[in-house]
Amino acid sequence: MIHFFAFKRLRHRIIFAFTILLVVSLLANSLLAIWQVIQQSQEDYQVSVHQKMELLDHHIHYYAQNIASNTRMLAEFPLIREADQRITSYKNTQSSEGLLPMRPMQGDPYEQEVYQILKTFQESHDSVKNASLGVEANGGFVMHPPRPRFNHYDARERQWYQKALESPGEVVISEIYTTSSGEKVVLCVMTVFDEKDQLRGVITVDFDLEALSNMLTDTTIGSSGYAMLTDSTGSILAYPDQPEVVGKSLEDIGLGSLLQGETLKEQTIDTFFYQDQSYRIQVSPSTLAEFPLFYISFIHTSEFYQSGWILSQKLLLSAFFLLLFSMLLAYWLSGQLTNSLGKLREFADQLAEGNLSQRLSLTDQDEIGQLAQRFNEMASAIEKSQKELESKVKERTSALSSTNHQLQETNEELQQTVVLLKNTQDQLIQSEKLAGLSTLVAGLAHEINTPLGGSISMASYLEHQMQQLLKDIEAEALDQHEFDQYMLRLQDSVQVLLRNLHRSSDLIQHFKQVAVDHRREEKRSFYVKPYVEETLLGFQQLLKAGNHQLTLDCEEQLSIHSFPGALSQIIAILTQNALEHGFADREGGSIHLSFQKQDHRLILTYSDDGKGMSEAVKSRIFEPFFTTARHRGSIGLGLHILYNLLMLQLKGDVVVESHPEQGTIFHLIWEP
């Protein structure tokens, strides 16, 4: 990967940064646009499926009305309304084989005429599989096409006959069922009354489902999607262009997973592999009251990404021309900038060589022009300063005296600060609510005394040197070499003084950081184990160097809603404390970390087999600035910070178990 600073010229860096920024922006916007197009495509397809299913419901509704009207037409045929005992098929006859063949053309002339009517009706309607008439007078039965029936067959005892009697004068459409020949049909029945409203029998018509398959064949979803029709148990009623599938179950064609128990439920599966293809499957119930139907629509998932692919090609072409134009623009702008910067560099080189009479001729009113003007002013000031160098020796001496006076005032202010901190400590000790802060102040006062003492000593030395320098100047007994020596000693002294003051400032800043600002970090949900493992990566080299072993016992899926930064800092403090104190001057130690969640509380158990602690040390480990290793540079704030994090930010508690040479155990408990 090309590093940004691998380009030595500023112009190349500007072009590279501008190009990367543009590419990242284009890529992010393109991906967002493609994702939105894909999402919109899925929504559009879902709307299309809903509209197609509504249209199919509409067609099936008219199909059901057509079935009802045909059945009513047959039931109201004048000859049918005269049905009586003249229809004798199956009546008072029996066969040794148990099944009676139907021979309507050998019966009464009336029965023959009825049979011809049923035959004409059935043959003139492609969707009609069977047409029959059951007689109320004697239970006779005639149908076309004729089929054998069992001995003593009485139409009045059949379930379809009883169903028609429950709704006299109305067409009753049954649920879709399977005939004895394995065909899926819809049975329509209607009572037959004569002109005097006397019950004469029940007419039945069986309609096949081929028309439904034709409807599905004519219904397409997208460019290659299709739909099948099933009942609530998953039995296939209609399938486009594959009539051999009709009558099978979803399990038979590899779609049994769509069933929930033994019935279908409304559902949507975004990605479903069927017949080596990836589909988006949507199961939708029909809204028809006549039939409990389900539509299963199949849409190839590639159709969702087709519009995204077309858009990506257009975006890629647009991005290429935009990137080309932007690079040319960046090249021109960077050239304007670097040319002016080159002149500034040449001018700076001449100044470094001592040529103070040179001046820049840039007249631009932008920032570069203003910088050139400042360079010219700087050159003039340096030239003037060079000529007035000797006359400013006394002024510098006076300035050093003034600086020394200011340093003395600063030392006095720091001493007053120490006194104020000690007074504050006395006041805090008397307050139960702020008792812990008194220890912090006392520790800070103790730590800051050393650099402050050095600062006072060095200030006294500076005062003595300044007085001696003034005496030598007044006595005119100072040559250039002695003056330079004075300057060197003063410079070294000031540097030592500044280091002590910086050390004091660092201690004060460290003291400020001890208090945990629990509002600095927001809570979030995260997995504990990977987060702790990432924290422990920084200690691998130290553990390896001391031949120490660290084990982590935590469930992979343990997740909490807490402050991850606080947990990371607690783990780091415990590990660092073990390396610096528990395993000091020894190798081959063991550390064990365990996380358990009990009753909405998280329990962190830390244990090691290090040196352990006495009761006196254990009672003070959470005090600020308390340490047993100050000779190794420790300042004693680690466990104090841990205590503040746990008590103030995590609202938890800690229990410590330790004995000399028996290791240490920390139990940290909080409710995430």
C-alpha positions as CSV (number, residue, x, y, z in Angstrom):
1,M,0.0,0.0,0.0
2,I,1.3,3.4,-1.0
3,H,2.1,5.6,2.1
4,F,1.0,9.2,2.0
5,F,4.5,10.5,3.0
6,A,6.2,8.3,0.4
7,F,5.7,11.2,-1.9
8,K,8.5,13.7,-1.3
9,R,7.0,16.6,-3.2
10,L,4.1,18.5,-1.7
11,R,2.4,18.7,-5.1
12,H,2.3,14.9,-5.4
13,R,0.9,14.7,-1.9
14,I,-1.9,17.2,-2.7
15,I,-2.8,15.3,-5.8
16,F,-2.7,12.0,-4.1
17,A,-4.8,13.1,-1.1
18,F,-7.3,14.9,-3.4
19,T,-7.7,11.7,-5.5
20,I,-8.1,9.4,-2.5
21,L,-10.7,11.7,-1.0
22,L,-12.6,11.8,-4.2
23,V,-12.4,8.1,-4.8
24,V,-13.6,7.3,-1.3
25,S,-16.5,9.7,-1.6
26,L,-17.5,8.4,-5.0
27,L,-17.3,4.8,-3.8
28,A,-19.3,5.5,-0.7
29,N,-22.0,7.4,-2.6
30,S,-22.1,4.8,-5.3
31,L,-22.5,1.9,-2.8
32,L,-25.3,3.8,-1.0
33,A,-27.1,4.5,-4.3
34,I,-26.8,0.9,-5.4
35,W,-28.0,-0.4,-2.0
36,Q,-31.0,2.0,-2.2
37,V,-31.8,0.9,-5.7
38,I,-31.7,-2.8,-4.6
39,Q,-33.9,-2.0,-1.6
40,Q,-36.4,-0.1,-3.9
41,S,-36.4,-3.1,-6.3
42,Q,-37.3,-5.5,-3.5
43,E,-40.1,-3.1,-2.4
44,D,-41.3,-2.8,-6.0
45,Y,-41.3,-6.5,-6.5
46,Q,-43.2,-7.0,-3.2
47,V,-45.9,-4.5,-4.4
48,S,-46.0,-6.3,-7.8
49,V,-46.5,-9.7,-6.1
50,H,-49.3,-8.2,-4.0
51,Q,-51.0,-6.7,-7.1
52,K,-50.6,-10.0,-9.1
53,M,-52.1,-12.0,-6.2
54,E,-55.0,-9.6,-6.0
55,L,-55.6,-10.0,-9.7
56,L,-55.5,-13.8,-9.4
57,D,-58.0,-13.5,-6.5
58,H,-60.2,-11.5,-8.9
59,H,-60.0,-14.1,-11.6
60,I,-60.6,-17.0,-9.3
61,H,-63.6,-15.2,-7.8
62,Y,-65.1,-14.9,-11.3
63,Y,-64.2,-18.5,-11.9
64,A,-66.1,-19.5,-8.8
65,Q,-69.1,-17.3,-9.9
66,N,-69.0,-19.0,-13.3
67,I,-69.1,-22.4,-11.6
68,A,-72.0,-21.3,-9.5
69,S,-74.0,-20.0,-12.5
70,N,-73.4,-23.1,-14.5
71,T,-74.5,-25.3,-11.7
72,R,-77.6,-23.2,-11.2
73,M,-78.4,-23.3,-14.9
74,L,-78.3,-27.1,-14.9
75,A,-80.4,-27.3,-11.7
76,E,-83.1,-25.1,-13.2
77,F,-83.3,-27.0,-16.5
78,P,-87.1,-28.0,-16.9
79,L,-86.5,-31.7,-17.4
80,I,-84.1,-31.9,-14.4
81,R,-86.9,-30.3,-12.2
82,E,-89.1,-33.3,-13.0
83,A,-86.7,-35.8,-11.4
84,D,-88.5,-38.7,-9.7
85,Q,-88.5,-42.5,-9.2
86,R,-88.0,-43.0,-13.0
87,I,-84.3,-42.7,-12.4
88,T,-83.5,-46.2,-11.1
89,S,-79.7,-46.6,-11.5
90,Y,-78.2,-48.3,-8.5
91,K,-81.7,-48.7,-6.9
92,N,-82.6,-52.1,-5.6
93,T,-79.8,-53.8,-7.5
94,Q,-76.6,-55.4,-6.4
95,S,-73.6,-57.1,-7.9
96,S,-71.7,-60.1,-6.7
97,E,-68.5,-58.1,-7.1
98,G,-69.8,-55.3,-4.8
99,L,-69.8,-52.6,-7.5
100,L,-72.7,-51.8,-9.8
101,P,-72.0,-50.5,-13.4
102,M,-74.0,-47.5,-14.5
103,R,-76.2,-48.2,-17.6
104,P,-78.5,-45.2,-17.9
105,M,-79.3,-45.8,-21.5
106,Q,-80.9,-49.1,-20.5
107,G,-83.3,-47.5,-18.1
108,D,-86.5,-45.5,-18.4
109,P,-86.7,-43.0,-21.4
110,Y,-86.8,-40.2,-18.9
111,E,-83.6,-41.4,-17.3
112,Q,-82.1,-41.6,-20.8
113,E,-83.1,-38.0,-21.5
114,V,-81.6,-36.8,-18.2
115,Y,-78.4,-38.6,-19.0
116,Q,-78.2,-37.0,-22.4
117,I,-78.6,-33.5,-20.8
118,L,-75.8,-34.3,-18.3
119,K,-73.7,-35.6,-21.2
120,T,-74.3,-32.5,-23.3
121,F,-73.6,-30.2,-20.4
122,Q,-70.4,-32.0,-19.4
123,E,-69.0,-32.2,-23.0
124,S,-69.8,-28.5,-23.7
125,H,-67.8,-27.3,-20.7
126,D,-64.1,-28.0,-20.7
127,S,-63.7,-27.4,-17.1
128,V,-66.5,-29.8,-16.0
129,K,-65.3,-33.3,-15.0
130,N,-68.5,-34.8,-13.9
131,A,-72.3,-33.9,-13.8
132,S,-74.8,-35.9,-11.8
133,L,-78.3,-35.9,-10.3
134,G,-79.4,-37.5,-7.1
135,V,-83.2,-38.1,-6.7
136,E,-85.1,-37.4,-3.5
137,A,-88.0,-39.8,-4.3
138,N,-86.0,-43.1,-4.3
139,G,-82.2,-42.2,-3.9
140,G,-81.5,-42.9,-7.5
141,F,-78.4,-41.5,-9.1
142,V,-77.3,-40.8,-12.7
143,M,-74.1,-39.1,-13.9
144,H,-71.9,-38.5,-16.9
145,P,-69.4,-39.9,-17.5
146,P,-70.9,-43.1,-16.0
147,R,-68.9,-44.8,-13.2
148,P,-69.7,-47.8,-11.1
149,R,-70.9,-47.4,-7.5
150,F,-71.1,-49.9,-4.5
151,N,-74.2,-52.0,-3.9
152,H,-77.3,-50.3,-2.5
153,Y,-75.9,-46.9,-3.3
154,D,-78.4,-44.2,-2.1
155,A,-77.7,-40.7,-3.2
156,R,-79.7,-39.3,-0.3
157,E,-77.2,-40.7,2.2
158,R,-74.2,-39.0,0.6
159,Q,-72.4,-36.1,2.3
160,W,-72.7,-33.9,-0.7
161,Y,-76.5,-34.4,-0.8
162,Q,-76.8,-33.5,2.9
163,K,-74.6,-30.4,2.3
164,A,-77.0,-29.2,-0.4
165,L,-80.0,-29.7,1.8
166,E,-78.5,-27.3,4.4
167,S,-78.8,-24.4,1.9
168,P,-81.9,-25.1,-0.2
169,G,-82.1,-23.1,-3.4
170,E,-78.4,-22.0,-3.1
171,V,-75.3,-23.1,-5.0
172,V,-72.9,-24.7,-2.4
173,I,-69.2,-24.8,-3.4
174,S,-67.2,-27.3,-1.5
175,E,-63.5,-27.1,-0.6
176,I,-61.0,-28.4,-3.2
177,Y,-60.8,-32.1,-2.7
178,T,-59.2,-35.2,-4.4
179,T,-61.5,-37.6,-6.3
180,S,-61.2,-41.4,-6.3
181,S,-59.2,-41.1,-9.5
182,G,-56.7,-38.7,-7.8
183,E,-57.9,-35.5,-9.5
184,K,-58.2,-32.2,-7.7
185,V,-61.7,-30.8,-8.3
186,V,-64.2,-28.3,-6.9
187,L,-67.6,-29.9,-6.2
188,C,-70.7,-27.7,-6.6
189,V,-74.1,-28.9,-5.4
190,M,-77.6,-27.3,-5.6
191,T,-81.1,-28.6,-4.6
192,V,-83.6,-29.1,-7.4
193,F,-87.2,-28.0,-6.8
194,D,-90.2,-28.4,-9.1
195,E,-92.7,-25.6,-10.0
196,K,-94.6,-26.3,-6.7
197,D,-91.4,-25.9,-4.7
198,Q,-91.3,-29.6,-4.0
199,L,-87.8,-31.1,-3.5
200,R,-86.9,-33.3,-6.4
201,G,-83.2,-34.0,-5.8
202,V,-79.7,-32.5,-5.8
203,I,-77.6,-31.6,-8.9
204,T,-73.8,-32.0,-8.6
205,V,-71.0,-30.7,-10.9
206,D,-67.3,-31.4,-10.5
207,F,-65.0,-28.7,-12.0
208,D,-61.3,-29.4,-12.5
209,L,-58.5,-26.9,-11.7
210,E,-56.8,-26.7,-15.1
211,A,-58.2,-23.2,-15.6
212,L,-56.4,-22.2,-12.5
213,S,-53.1,-23.4,-13.9
214,N,-53.8,-21.5,-17.1
215,M,-54.3,-18.4,-15.0
216,L,-50.9,-18.9,-13.3
217,T,-49.2,-19.5,-16.7
218,D,-50.5,-16.1,-17.9
219,T,-49.3,-14.5,-14.7
220,T,-45.6,-13.4,-14.6
221,I,-43.7,-11.7,-11.8
222,G,-40.8,-9.6,-13.1
223,S,-38.9,-11.1,-16.0
224,S,-38.8,-14.7,-14.9
225,G,-40.8,-15.0,-11.7
226,Y,-43.9,-17.2,-11.3
227,A,-46.4,-18.4,-8.8
228,M,-48.0,-21.7,-7.7
229,L,-51.4,-22.3,-6.0
230,T,-51.8,-24.7,-3.0
231,D,-54.3,-25.4,-0.3
232,S,-53.6,-24.8,3.3
233,T,-52.0,-28.2,3.8
234,G,-49.4,-27.7,1.0
235,S,-51.2,-29.8,-1.7
236,I,-50.4,-28.2,-5.1
237,L,-53.6,-27.2,-6.9
238,A,-52.1,-25.3,-9.9
239,Y,-48.6,-25.0,-11.3
240,P,-47.7,-23.1,-14.5
241,D,-46.6,-25.2,-17.5
242,Q,-46.2,-28.4,-15.3
243,P,-49.5,-30.2,-15.0
244,E,-47.8,-33.3,-13.8
245,V,-47.0,-31.5,-10.5
246,V,-50.6,-30.8,-9.7
247,G,-51.9,-33.0,-6.9
248,K,-48.5,-33.5,-5.3
249,S,-47.5,-32.0,-2.0
250,L,-44.8,-29.4,-1.3
251,E,-42.6,-32.2,0.3
252,D,-42.7,-34.1,-3.0
253,I,-41.1,-31.2,-4.9
254,G,-38.6,-30.2,-2.2
255,L,-40.5,-27.4,-0.6
256,G,-41.5,-29.0,2.6
257,S,-39.6,-26.5,4.7
258,L,-42.3,-23.9,3.8
259,L,-44.8,-25.8,6.0
260,Q,-45.0,-24.8,9.6
261,G,-46.2,-27.9,11.2
262,E,-48.8,-29.3,8.8
263,T,-50.1,-26.1,7.4
264,L,-48.9,-23.1,5.4
265,K,-48.5,-19.7,7.0
266,E,-47.9,-16.3,5.5
267,Q,-44.1,-15.7,5.3
268,T,-41.3,-14.2,3.2
269,I,-37.9,-15.8,2.7
270,D,-35.3,-13.5,1.1
271,T,-32.9,-16.2,0.0
272,F,-34.1,-19.7,-0.8
273,F,-32.3,-22.3,-2.9
274,Y,-34.6,-24.3,-5.1
275,Q,-33.7,-26.4,-8.1
276,D,-30.1,-25.1,-7.9
277,Q,-31.4,-21.5,-8.2
278,S,-31.6,-18.7,-5.6
279,Y,-35.1,-17.3,-5.2
280,R,-37.0,-14.9,-3.0
281,I,-40.1,-16.8,-1.9
282,Q,-43.3,-15.1,-0.7
283,V,-46.2,-17.2,0.7
284,S,-49.5,-15.2,0.7
285,P,-53.0,-16.4,1.7
286,S,-55.9,-15.7,-0.7
287,T,-58.5,-13.3,0.5
288,L,-61.3,-15.3,-1.1
289,A,-64.0,-16.6,1.2
290,E,-64.9,-19.5,-1.2
291,F,-61.5,-21.3,-1.1
292,P,-58.7,-21.5,1.6
293,L,-55.9,-21.0,-1.0
294,F,-52.2,-19.9,-0.7
295,Y,-50.1,-18.3,-3.4
296,I,-46.4,-19.2,-3.4
297,S,-44.4,-16.7,-5.6
298,F,-40.9,-17.3,-6.8
299,I,-38.6,-14.4,-7.9
300,H,-35.0,-15.0,-8.9
301,T,-32.8,-12.9,-6.6
302,S,-30.7,-11.8,-9.6
303,E,-33.5,-9.6,-10.7
304,F,-33.1,-7.5,-7.5
305,Y,-29.4,-6.8,-8.4
306,Q,-30.0,-6.2,-12.1
307,S,-31.0,-2.5,-11.7
308,G,-28.1,-2.1,-9.2
309,W,-25.6,-3.5,-11.8
310,I,-26.9,-1.1,-14.5
311,L,-26.6,1.8,-12.1
312,S,-23.1,0.8,-11.1
313,Q,-22.0,0.8,-14.7
314,K,-23.3,4.3,-15.2
315,L,-21.8,5.5,-12.0
316,L,-18.4,3.9,-12.9
317,L,-18.3,5.7,-16.2
318,S,-19.3,9.0,-14.6
319,A,-16.8,8.5,-11.8
320,F,-14.0,8.0,-14.4
321,F,-14.6,11.3,-16.1
322,L,-15.1,13.1,-12.8
323,L,-11.9,11.6,-11.4
324,L,-10.0,12.6,-14.6
325,F,-11.3,16.2,-14.4
326,S,-10.5,16.4,-10.7
327,M,-7.0,15.2,-11.1
328,L,-6.3,17.8,-13.8
329,L,-7.8,20.5,-11.5
330,A,-5.8,19.3,-8.6
331,Y,-2.6,19.3,-10.7
332,W,-3.2,22.9,-11.8
333,L,-4.1,24.1,-8.2
334,S,-1.1,22.3,-6.7
335,G,1.2,23.8,-9.3
336,Q,0.0,27.3,-8.3
337,L,0.6,26.6,-4.7
338,T,4.0,24.8,-5.0
339,N,5.5,27.5,-7.3
340,S,5.0,30.1,-4.6
341,L,6.2,27.8,-1.9
342,G,9.3,27.1,-4.0
343,K,10.2,30.8,-4.1
344,L,9.7,30.9,-0.3
345,R,12.1,28.0,0.1
346,E,14.8,29.6,-2.1
347,F,14.5,32.8,-0.1
348,A,14.9,30.8,3.2
349,D,18.0,29.1,1.8
350,Q,19.5,32.6,1.0
351,L,18.8,33.7,4.6
352,A,20.4,30.6,5.9
353,E,23.5,31.4,3.9
354,G,23.7,34.9,5.5
355,N,22.3,36.9,2.5
356,L,20.1,39.3,4.5
357,S,19.7,41.9,1.7
358,Q,17.5,39.7,-0.5
359,R,13.7,40.3,-0.6
360,L,10.8,38.4,-2.0
361,S,8.9,39.8,-5.0
362,L,5.6,38.0,-4.5
363,T,2.7,40.4,-4.9
364,D,-0.3,38.0,-4.4
365,Q,-2.8,39.1,-1.8
366,D,-3.6,35.6,-0.6
367,E,-2.0,33.7,2.3
368,I,1.2,33.0,0.3
369,G,1.6,36.7,-0.4
370,Q,1.1,37.6,3.2
371,L,3.6,35.0,4.2
372,A,6.1,36.4,1.7
373,Q,5.6,39.9,3.2
374,R,6.3,38.4,6.7
375,F,9.4,36.8,5.4
376,N,10.6,40.2,4.1
377,E,9.8,41.8,7.4
378,M,11.7,39.0,9.2
379,A,14.8,39.5,7.0
380,S,14.7,43.2,7.7
381,A,14.4,42.5,11.4
382,I,17.3,40.0,11.3
383,E,19.5,42.5,9.4
384,K,18.7,45.2,11.8
385,S,19.3,42.9,14.8
386,Q,22.7,41.9,13.5
387,K,23.8,45.5,13.3
388,E,22.6,46.3,16.8
389,L,23.9,43.1,18.5
390,E,26.5,44.7,20.8
391,S,24.2,47.4,21.9
392,K,21.6,44.8,23.0
393,V,24.0,43.0,25.4
394,K,22.9,45.2,28.3
395,E,19.3,44.9,27.3
396,R,19.6,41.1,27.3
397,T,21.2,41.2,30.7
398,S,18.4,43.4,32.0
399,A,15.9,40.9,30.4
400,L,17.6,38.0,32.2
401,S,17.3,39.9,35.5
402,S,13.7,40.5,34.8
403,T,13.2,36.8,33.9
404,N,14.9,35.8,37.1
405,H,12.6,38.0,39.1
406,Q,9.6,36.5,37.3
407,L,10.9,33.0,38.1
408,Q,11.2,34.0,41.8
409,E,7.6,35.2,41.7
410,T,6.6,31.9,40.1
411,N,8.4,30.0,42.8
412,E,6.7,32.0,45.5
413,E,3.3,31.3,43.8
414,L,4.2,27.6,43.7
415,Q,5.1,27.7,47.4
416,Q,1.8,29.4,48.1
417,T,0.1,26.6,46.1
418,V,1.8,24.0,48.3
419,V,0.6,25.8,51.4
420,L,-2.9,26.1,50.0
421,L,-2.9,22.4,49.1
422,K,-1.8,21.5,52.7
423,N,-4.5,23.8,54.1
424,T,-7.0,22.2,51.7
425,Q,-5.9,18.8,53.0
426,D,-6.6,19.7,56.6
427,Q,-10.1,20.9,55.6
428,L,-10.8,17.8,53.6
429,I,-9.7,15.5,56.4
430,Q,-12.4,17.2,58.6
431,S,-15.1,16.5,56.0
432,E,-16.4,12.9,55.8
433,K,-17.8,13.3,52.3
434,L,-14.4,14.4,50.9
435,A,-12.0,12.3,53.1
436,G,-10.5,10.5,50.2
437,L,-9.4,13.7,48.5
438,S,-7.2,14.7,51.4
439,T,-4.9,11.7,50.6
440,L,-4.7,12.8,47.0
441,V,-3.6,16.3,48.1
442,A,-1.1,15.0,50.6
443,G,0.4,12.7,47.9
444,L,0.6,15.5,45.4
445,A,2.3,17.8,48.0
446,H,4.9,15.1,48.7
447,E,5.6,14.4,45.1
448,I,5.8,18.1,44.1
449,N,8.3,19.1,46.9
450,T,11.3,17.5,45.1
451,P,11.0,19.5,41.8
452,L,10.0,22.6,43.7
453,G,13.0,22.4,46.0
454,G,15.3,22.0,43.0
455,S,13.6,25.0,41.3
456,I,14.2,27.2,44.4
457,S,17.8,26.1,44.6
458,M,18.4,26.8,40.9
459,A,16.6,30.2,41.2
460,S,19.0,31.2,44.0
461,Y,22.0,30.1,41.9
462,L,20.6,32.2,39.0
463,E,20.3,35.3,41.3
464,H,23.9,34.9,42.5
465,Q,25.2,34.5,38.9
466,M,23.2,37.6,37.8
467,Q,24.6,39.7,40.6
468,Q,28.2,38.5,39.8
469,L,27.6,39.3,36.1
470,L,26.4,42.8,36.9
471,K,29.4,43.5,39.1
472,D,31.8,42.4,36.4
473,I,30.1,44.5,33.8
474,E,30.2,47.6,36.1
475,A,33.9,46.9,36.8
476,E,34.5,46.5,33.0
477,A,36.4,43.3,33.9
478,L,34.4,41.1,31.5
479,D,35.8,40.0,28.1
480,Q,33.9,38.1,25.4
481,H,34.9,34.6,26.5
482,E,33.9,35.2,30.2
483,F,30.6,36.7,29.0
484,D,29.9,33.6,26.9
485,Q,30.7,31.4,29.9
486,Y,28.2,33.4,32.0
487,M,25.6,32.9,29.2
488,L,26.2,29.2,29.1
489,R,25.9,28.7,32.8
490,L,22.7,30.9,32.9
491,Q,21.3,28.9,29.9
492,D,22.0,25.5,31.6
493,S,20.5,26.8,34.9
494,V,17.4,28.0,33.2
495,Q,17.0,24.6,31.4
496,V,17.3,22.8,34.7
497,L,14.8,25.2,36.3
498,L,12.4,24.6,33.4
499,R,12.7,20.8,33.7
500,N,11.8,21.0,37.4
501,L,8.9,23.3,36.7
502,H,7.7,21.0,33.9
503,R,8.0,18.0,36.3
504,S,5.8,19.9,38.8
505,S,3.3,20.8,36.0
506,D,3.2,17.1,34.9
507,L,2.5,15.9,38.4
508,I,-0.4,18.4,38.7
509,Q,-1.9,17.3,35.4
510,H,-1.5,13.6,36.5
511,F,-3.3,14.5,39.7
512,K,-6.2,16.0,37.6
513,Q,-6.5,12.8,35.6
514,V,-6.9,10.6,38.7
515,A,-10.6,11.6,39.0
516,V,-12.8,9.5,36.7
517,D,-15.0,11.6,34.4
518,H,-17.8,9.1,34.0
519,R,-19.6,11.3,31.6
520,R,-16.7,11.2,29.0
521,E,-17.7,7.8,27.5
522,E,-21.1,6.6,26.4
523,K,-22.5,3.2,27.2
524,R,-22.7,0.6,24.4
525,S,-23.3,-3.1,23.9
526,F,-20.2,-5.3,23.2
527,Y,-18.9,-8.8,23.5
528,V,-16.6,-9.2,26.6
529,K,-14.1,-11.9,25.4
530,P,-12.9,-10.3,22.2
531,Y,-12.7,-6.9,23.8
532,V,-10.6,-8.2,26.7
533,E,-8.3,-10.2,24.3
534,E,-7.7,-7.0,22.3
535,T,-6.7,-5.2,25.5
536,L,-4.3,-8.0,26.5
537,L,-2.5,-7.9,23.2
538,G,-0.4,-5.0,24.4
539,F,1.0,-7.1,27.3
540,Q,2.0,-10.1,25.2
541,Q,5.7,-9.1,24.9
542,L,6.0,-8.3,28.6
543,L,4.4,-11.6,29.6
544,K,6.6,-13.5,27.2
545,A,9.7,-11.7,28.4
546,G,9.0,-12.8,32.0
547,N,7.8,-16.3,30.9
548,H,4.5,-15.5,32.5
549,Q,1.2,-17.2,31.6
550,L,-2.2,-15.5,31.3
551,T,-5.4,-17.4,30.9
552,L,-8.9,-16.0,30.1
553,D,-12.1,-17.8,31.1
554,C,-15.1,-16.2,29.4
555,E,-18.0,-17.4,27.2
556,E,-17.7,-16.5,23.6
557,Q,-21.2,-15.0,23.5
558,L,-21.1,-13.1,26.8
559,S,-22.4,-9.6,25.9
560,I,-22.9,-6.6,28.2
561,H,-24.2,-3.0,27.9
562,S,-21.5,-1.0,29.8
563,F,-18.5,1.3,29.4
564,P,-15.9,-0.6,27.3
565,G,-13.1,1.9,27.9
566,A,-13.5,1.5,31.7
567,L,-13.3,-2.3,31.4
568,S,-10.2,-2.0,29.2
569,Q,-8.5,0.3,31.7
570,I,-9.3,-2.0,34.6
571,I,-7.8,-5.0,32.8
572,A,-4.7,-3.1,31.9
573,I,-4.2,-1.8,35.5
574,L,-4.6,-5.3,37.0
575,T,-2.1,-6.8,34.5
576,Q,0.4,-4.0,34.8
577,N,0.2,-4.2,38.6
578,A,1.0,-7.9,38.5
579,L,4.0,-7.4,36.3
580,E,5.4,-4.5,38.3
581,H,4.7,-5.7,41.8
582,G,3.4,-9.3,42.0
583,F,6.1,-10.8,39.6
584,A,8.9,-8.3,40.4
585,D,12.3,-10.1,40.3
586,R,10.7,-13.4,39.4
587,E,9.7,-15.4,36.3
588,G,7.1,-18.0,35.4
589,G,4.1,-16.4,37.0
590,S,0.5,-17.2,36.2
591,I,-2.5,-14.8,35.8
592,H,-6.1,-15.9,35.5
593,L,-9.1,-13.8,34.4
594,S,-12.6,-15.1,34.8
595,F,-15.9,-13.5,33.7
596,Q,-19.3,-14.7,34.9
597,K,-22.8,-13.2,34.7
598,Q,-25.1,-13.9,37.6
599,D,-28.5,-12.3,38.3
600,H,-27.9,-9.3,35.9
601,R,-24.4,-8.7,37.5
602,L,-21.0,-9.2,36.0
603,I,-18.4,-10.8,38.2
604,L,-14.7,-10.3,37.2
605,T,-12.3,-12.5,39.1
606,Y,-8.6,-11.8,38.8
607,S,-6.0,-14.0,40.4
608,D,-2.2,-14.5,40.3
609,D,0.4,-16.5,42.1
610,G,2.8,-13.6,42.8
611,K,4.3,-12.2,45.9
612,G,1.0,-11.3,47.5
613,M,0.5,-8.6,50.2
614,S,0.5,-8.2,53.9
615,E,-2.6,-6.9,55.6
616,A,-1.0,-3.5,56.1
617,V,-0.2,-3.1,52.4
618,K,-3.6,-4.5,51.4
619,S,-5.5,-1.9,53.5
620,R,-3.8,1.0,51.6
621,I,-3.6,-0.3,48.0
622,F,-6.4,2.0,46.8
623,E,-4.9,5.1,48.3
624,P,-3.5,7.6,45.8
625,F,0.3,7.8,45.6
626,F,0.7,4.7,47.8
627,T,3.3,2.3,46.4
628,T,5.9,-0.2,47.5
629,A,8.0,0.3,44.4
630,R,8.8,4.0,44.4
631,H,12.5,3.2,43.9
632,R,11.5,1.7,40.5
633,G,9.7,4.9,39.4
634,S,6.1,3.9,40.5
635,I,3.9,6.8,41.7
636,G,1.1,4.7,43.1
637,L,-2.0,5.7,41.1
638,G,-2.9,2.5,39.2
639,L,-5.2,0.8,41.7
640,H,-6.6,4.2,42.8
641,I,-7.7,4.8,39.3
642,L,-9.2,1.3,39.1
643,Y,-11.1,2.0,42.3
644,N,-12.5,5.3,41.0
645,L,-13.5,3.6,37.7
646,L,-15.3,0.8,39.4
647,M,-17.0,2.8,42.2
648,L,-17.8,6.1,40.4
649,Q,-18.3,5.1,36.7
650,L,-19.4,1.4,36.9
651,K,-21.2,1.7,40.3
652,G,-19.7,-1.5,41.4
653,D,-17.7,-3.0,44.3
654,V,-14.3,-4.8,44.8
655,V,-13.1,-7.4,47.3
656,V,-9.4,-8.2,47.7
657,E,-7.9,-11.5,49.0
658,S,-4.1,-11.7,49.5
659,H,-1.4,-13.1,51.8
660,P,2.4,-12.9,51.5
661,E,3.8,-15.4,49.0
662,Q,0.3,-16.8,48.3
663,G,-0.8,-14.6,45.4
664,T,-3.6,-12.1,45.1
665,I,-7.3,-12.3,44.1
666,F,-9.5,-9.4,43.1
667,H,-13.3,-9.8,42.9
668,L,-14.9,-7.0,40.9
669,I,-18.7,-6.9,40.8
670,W,-21.0,-4.5,38.9
671,E,-24.3,-4.4,37.1
672,P,-23.9,-3.6,33.4
